[in-house]
Amino acid sequence: MRLLYCNGNGGVSLAEFSKSAIPEYAILSHTWEQEEVTFEDLQKGIGTKKAGYAKIRFCAEQAKRDGLQYFWVDTCCIDKSNSVELAKAINSMFRWYRMSTRCYVYLPDVFRTAANTNELAWESAFRKSRWFTRGWTLQELIAPTSVEFFSQEAKRIGSKSSLEQQIHEITGIPKSALQGASLSQFSDKERFQWTQPRQTTVEEDKAYSLLGIFDIQMPLRYGEGMPNAFKRLEEEIVKFNKCLHDLHLSNPHDDKKRIEDTKGGLLKDSYGWILENSDFQMWRDSQQSQLLWIKGDPGKGKTMLLCGIINELEKSMPKTDILSYFFCQATNSRINNATAVLRGLLYLLLNQEPSLVWHVQKKHDHAGKALFEDVNAWTALSEILRNILQDPKLNDTYLIIDALDECVIGLPSLLDFITQTSSASTHVKWAVSSRNWPEIEKTLDTATQKQRLCLELNADSVSTAVASFIQIRIHYLSEKNKYKSETREVIQQHLSLNAHGTFLWVALVCQELSNLSGWKAIQKLKALPPGLDELYQRMLNQIIASEDSELCMDVLAVVSSVYRPITIDELVSLVKMPNGVDGEYEALAEIIGYCRSFLAIRERTIFFIHQSAKDFLIKKASQEPLLFRTQEVHHNIFSQSLQVISKILRRDVYSLRAPGISIDQVQQPDPNPLAAVRYSCLYWVDHFLECQTRKDAIEDLKDSGLVYSFLCQCFLYWLEALSLLKSVSEGVVMIRKLESLQFHRSPALRAFIQDATRFTISSRSIIEQAPLQVYCSALVFAPGNSIVRETFQGCIPSWIQTKPRVETHWSAMLQTLEGHTHWVTSVAFSPDGKQIVSGSEDKKIRRWDAATGQQLLPALEGHTDRVTSVAFSPDGKQIVSGSSDKTVRRWDAATGQQLLPALEGHTNRLALVAFSPDGKQIVSGSYDKTPSPPTASRSCRGLTIRQSGAGTRRQASSCYRPSRAILIRSPR
């Protein structure tokens, strides 16, 4: 970035700064007139006599008065004769204005006399100023924090904040946008409206001047016309919005607010001590300390500490810095895994710095939403985030993760990622929290630039914070329940003596006292023991002794055993409720309220109040007779699931009627009949597997049992529901799990499940696309003796009068994988048999899930001619491919990323490629007949396939089958 400064000779000079060394500066906003001073003028030392030089002099003098040495003026700080520099500057303009310390708006059509003598005349001139009609000045108004307006005589008129009402009325821009609110809060339509009345000298600039408003970067094409410029801008906006929408899983900003609200609000006294802590200050201020680990026992306030750190960083860090964070919660399957952590961090990063989106978009454009959701999501996202953190254009960035111990899936990978990236750049700082887990400590200890903050070693500071928390909660209870001063003192003393530095214990006790009068509160207090586990046990004992104990214990047992938080509607499906309760939200909320010491409801979903509450029920209360007979609970969930599915599901459950309606056209009805069975449809098999050794579960697997009865009655309805839930692939996995069970005494059930597996795999693709095709194409094209077809023959629509001729039995072909647009030339299984790779004359390589047949995106693209051979490395981590473009290419099997360089050297098309058994070498065969020593790091031509002989015949028969699909056949 170039900046101007006064050179001491009465003139101004230019200085260039790298991104990391840009000093504070002022910036000028103005309307262009005749005789503006250009970059060339300054280079030649001329231009001081031009009329535009007066604006430069004004900006220099005002910056000096404001204590700023440097300033920026667009007319002369950009070399507009250089098209590359101009394009880069226009794409950077919004950021430059946002980074400025002061922005001076020079209004040559507002005069000092009016400003001095007649307020109405001044305001009239201000409202009519040409500056408000120009396209480029929109971003110059919105981007800077400090904007000051000056008259033609350089007299200050006011600021963006003092003139906020007038500016709002003139421009129609919401006050919140003028105050600095994130522009992502405003719709695309609203932002486009802000520029409607504005004009630009060059027609394309009306679109280009909005690049910063939408934080979009794109090449400039002067001469394309305004319609085309806007079309390209809108296409980029759609791509960005789609990428961000697909990336979104949970907004960490909303999670933070929800957590704070749940805990009664964030109190500065509960975290203020850490701001003075030497370990924290070392992490915040030193470039040699990139990782801060806050560790402590449950209930010590780790989450609120991180909330406080986030708030303080938001207030104190430079506005160009980036802050992203994530809150893990083990009880919520959406945010309890390593992939979700990266999605959340990336989501906030891109919201704050959309210019980074290209790191994601280059993969998202090929893979779509599957990039964030398929089996390779962690690998792809970790690579994306690693690249962003290593991007030299990235500003100083803070990444904060709360509750690493609640990352249930992928914690080792996440810990490795944090330790590796924390030492990779001095511009990136990590802060994480967790319990005192040895496995976490072992990995984080490998980080070279870290600070460790142990709450147990800061017991005095934590106890002081807990004391402040007690005072605030006691004040609330006193106001609510009209406590006398004596009562208040007794309660405060008891809490202070027994809290032992644990916020959660204080919060739970105060919850127990929330509706009790003074004397009752004191009596209750005496019965509540110190220590979290003891308190949990006391609360559990109260539930057991209550008249609703059986119902409450059933609720606690189910909520403790499910694989993700369930909604109130789903709870009704899994727990036998009293008459009159089903569907009554207030009654159901009341039942959850009986368990309020352990459970809470947020947005109709049931959560544990804290991970320690679930841990207590599962690990420490396991001997309670009413609570945790684990296999019995799982069997109850399984049997209840099949009962409610059988009761609710039916053919065309959404009343779509048209069998050809696609899943994208489906509109969810209100009320949604699947709301109560969503969980049951997806997890009934898993719960059955948890209890399969029980006597009643063994009975359920007999031909006369519950499973066979359910499948014969509801199998197709269940597939339809899975399609509506966009979970057909999950259904395939569930059926395969059933297929792996032992059916020694259940020949009919075994035969049905084997047939159901073939039926689902063969028709998966069409059922995914159109739910009602399960009754049409899937049934009609199934073999004549298919058990599923025979069982559900009556579901075939009556209007299908002439049925196609089909095979009698299932053939050896298990499934057909479709996606290539030309002949498939080569296929291979991964060593573990879980993936299939295929090469085609369409120049692409595709990967497939061998169990479900689902394509794993993205397709691998890079060859410029047909792909002739593919193979997996022995460890399954790489794919090698050969092509008629005479190159051998390697690919990361997890992400689909090409591993450069391509291996070149052959002079004719490739025929075969293969890895050596140890994976260290690659051998390739070509029609060029020129052997060379094999090596994995250079061109490989160790095998020659000649035009005659067994080699050629084998190649011709295996690689050039004239088909665009892959047929998987049974070995039997």
C-alpha positions, 0 to 999 in steps of 0.5 A: 500500500502506498501512503503520502507524507509531508517530506519536509520540503513543503511538499508530499512524497509517497512511501510503500508499506507491506501489509504487515507494516502499514502504519496508522493513516488518514484517508480522503473521501471526495468527488473527482473534479477537473485537474486532479493530481495523479500518481505520475504527477507526484513521480515527476514532482509536478501537479502542485499548481493543479486545483486538486492539490488543495485537497491533498494539502487539506488532508495533510494538514488535518492528518497532522492536527490529528497526530497522523504522519501518513495519509492516502488519496486515491487520485495519486496513490494508485497508478491507474495506468497499470491495469493490474495495479488498478484492479488490485486497488479496486478490490482492496479499496473497502479494506483500505478505508476500513483500516484507516484511523480517520476518514476525511470527507471533503465537500466542495459544495458545502460552504463555510458561510452557510455552516457558520450563519444559518443551520438550516442553510447548512443542512440543506446544502449538506443534504444536496451535496454531490458526494451522496450521489456518487457510487464510490462514496458508498463504501467510503461512508460505510467502511471507516469507523471514524468519518468526519465531514468538512466544508469547502473551506476545510471547516469541520461540519460533523462526524458520521455519528453526530450526523447519523440521522441526517445521513440515514435520511439522505441515503436510506442506509440503516443506522446500524450499518452506519454504526459498524454492524457486520454487513452480512446482517443485511440482505443482498437486496437491501445492500443493492438498494443502497446504490440505486440512486448513485451514479458513476462516470464509468458505467461498469464502476456502478457494479465494481464500487459494490465489491467491498460492500459484498466483500467480493473479489473479481477481475475487472473488465472495462468495456463489458457494460454495466449489465454484464458487470452486475451479472458477474457480481451477482454470480459471485455473490450467489457462489459465496452465499451458497458456500457459506450456507453449506458450511454453516452447521451452527453459528458459534456466535449464537452458541456463545449467546445461548450459553451465556443466557443459560448460565444467567449472563456473563459477569465481568467479575467472574472472569476479570481476574484472568486479564491480569494473569501473567500466563494470559498476558504472556499469551496475548502480548508475546510473539513467542507464545501462540497457544494458551491452554486453560484447564480445570475440573468441571464447574470451575468456570472455564466456559465463562472465562473463554466467553470473557476473553472473547469479549475483551479481545473484541473490544481491544484488538485492532479492527483488522484482526480476526477472532473466531471461536467454537464451543464444543458440547458433548451432549449435542451431536452437531457440535461434539466432533472435530469436523464441526469445530473446523466448520464453526471456526471457518464459518466465523473466519469467512464472515469476518474476512470473506476474501478468504473464501477462495480457499474454500470455494475452489473445492466447494465448486466441485464438491458442493455441500458434500465437502463438509459432510462426507467421510473425508470432511475432516481431511478436506477442512483441515487442509483448507484451514491450514492453508488459510492460516498460512496465507501471507495475506491473513491478518493477526488471528485468534482461534478459541475452542472451549471444552476440548474434552467434549469433542467426542469424535476426532479429538486426537486429530483436532489436538494434533492440528492445534499443536501443529498450526500453533507454531506455524505462524506468529500471526495466529494464536490459539486459546483452548480449554478442557478438563484435566485429561492426561491424553489432552495434556500429552498432545498439547505438551508437544506444542513449542510455544504454549502457556498453561493456565491451571485453575487449581493453581489459581484457586484464590483468583477463582474463589474470589470470582465465585464469591462475586458470583454468589453475591450476584445470585443472592441479590437476585434471590433476595429481590425475587423471594423477599429475603430478610437480611438475616436470611440473606447472610445465612445463605451467602455464608453457606454458599461461600463455605461450601462452593470450593471454587465451583461456579456450577455448584453455586448455580445448581444450589441457587436453582433449588432455592429459586422459588422458596421463601426464606425459612424454606430456603434455609431448610433446603440449604442444610440438606444440599451437600457440598461437592458436585457429585454429592449434590447430583446424588442428592438431586437424583435421590429427590427425583427417586423419592418423588411421586413421578419418579418412574416417569422422570427416571425413564426420561433421564435414562432415555436422554442419557442413552440416545446418540444425539439430543432429542426433541420433545416430540421425539421424547414422546416416541421413546418414553411411555407418557401419561394419558393426555400428555402427548402433543401438549408442549406445556405438559411435556415441559413440566415433566422435563422440569421435574428433572431440571437438576439435570436437564434443560429445554432449548428450542424444543430440544432437550439438553443436559445442563452440563456435561458433568451431569450426564457423566454422573448419571452414566458413570457414577449413578449406574447402580440406581435400580430405576435408572441404568440397566443399560441394555434394557434402556436400549431395548426399550428405545428400540422397541418403542421406536419400531412401535411408533414408526409402525404407527405413524409411517404410511405410504406417501406420508407427506401427501405428495401424490405425484410419484415423480416429484423430486426431493428438492421439490418436497415441502415439509408439511406443518405439522410434520408427521416425521417430527416424532420419528426422525430419531427412531428412523435413523437409530433403531438399529444401533439401539438394537445392536446395543442389546442384541444379547438380551433374551428378549432381543434374541426373541425379536430376531426370530421369524415371529419376532418384532424385527421381521414383523416391522420389515414386512409391514413397514420396510418401504414406508421406512425407505420413503421416510429416509428419503424425505430425511435425506438419509438413504445412505444411512439406511443402507448402512443400517441394513448392512449392520442387520445383515451382519447379525447371526440368524441361525433360527430365523431363515425367513428374516435372514432371507428378507434382510439379504433381499432388502440389502440388494433392493436398497443398494440397487435402487438407492440412487432413484429413491434418494432423488424421488421418495415415491419412486420406492413404490414405482421404479424400485419395485417394478424393476426388482426381480420377479422373485424378490422378497421385497417385491412379493411382500409389497406387490400391492404398493405398485401403482394401479396405473402401471398396467404393463410391467417390464420384463425383469430377471427372476432372481437377483443377478451377481451384480450388486450395484451400478455406480453411475456418474461418469459421462464416458466409458469407464476404463479402469477400477480398483478397490482400496486395500480395506475394501471401503472405497472404489476408484474409477477412471474414465474416458471423460478424463475424470477419476471418481471415488465411491463408498463401496458399502452405499454406492454413494460418490465421494466428491469431488471428482479428481480432475487434472488429466487432459485426456482419457484416464486409462489406469487407476490404483490405490497405494497399499495404505489406501492414502494415495491414488495413482492414475495414468492417462493418454495425456502421457502423464502419471498423477498422484492424488490424496485419497481422502481429499481428492487433492492432486499431489504435485508434480505430475510424473512426466516422461512417457512419449505415448499413452499410459496403459497401466500404473501400480504401486510397489508393495511398500508404497514407496515406488510407482511403476507405469507401462506405456505404448512408448516401449521405452523402459526406465528405472522405476521411482516414485519421485520422477517419471516412471517407465519400468514396464513396457506393454507391447502391441501383442501378447497376453499383456495387451489382451489383458489390458484390452479386456479389463480397461476398455469395457464399453460402459459408462457405469461400474458394475459390482458383482458378487463373488458367489 
